[in-house]
Amino acid sequence: MVATLAAYGSRYAAVVAPTALKLTPPKDASGFKITKRVKGNATTEFGAPAIGLPSDAVPLAEAELQRLARILGACWDALDRAAKNARGVELRKGPRGGGRDLDKIVEHVAGAEEIYLVALGARAPKGAGDRASKVADLRLAILAALRARALGLPVAEPSRTRTLWTPRFFVRRAAWHVLDHTWEIEDRAIRADLLAVPSLGMPKGKQRPSELVNEGRGP
């Protein structure tokens, strides 16, 4: 898994490149220093972040809050660019293929973020308008709830969820999900031989998390 993370370093760097954030990924797995291990669960086995860290509960300073918000915003921008570039392009089936078309992928990401927002302690807005307006309103609500939770302020539209995600874990999970589908769109909209990152080998009979997601069996 660490080797796979290193292989995708250039893709992570490209996501934050338009922002003031800088990322210099290690060349290989040896460049990472593992400081904490936690026991996973079925969701972890599936491939999605599921277990928080003890340090996630440490209060967030303003500077880190802004950094997390910029990271999440950069992931949203990457998804929007990928969707725009893939408009009118048939998404191929195969190693990164599945059942959803482009619009369904974008809708799936927004739907998941509504659920994630509840776990953060807020309710999704129910405004009218086209899909773009609804997504914009949802993202504003996420950023507002993230700030409120991080700074210990009241949430404007609180959810009734008792077990809440910490702001750090929320960003980690949401960013992972956005990028998973951003790269799914990119991988399915262009030829595999044009990708900077080679397709990942999977044992026979196995499916990637994104493939299970596309078939409606994952987050």
Secondary structure, 3 states (H helix, E strand, C coil): CHHHHHHCHHHHHHHHCCCCCCCCCCCCHHHCCCCCCCCCCHHHHHCCCCCCCHHHHCCCCHHHHHHHHHHHHHHHHHHHHHHHHCCCCCCCCCCCCCCCCHHHHHHHHHHHHHHHHHHHCECCCCCCCCHHHHHHHHHHHHHHHHHHHHHCCCCCCECCCCCCCCHHHHHHHHHHHHHHHHHHHHHHHCCHHHCCCCCCCCCCCCCCHHHHHHCCCCC
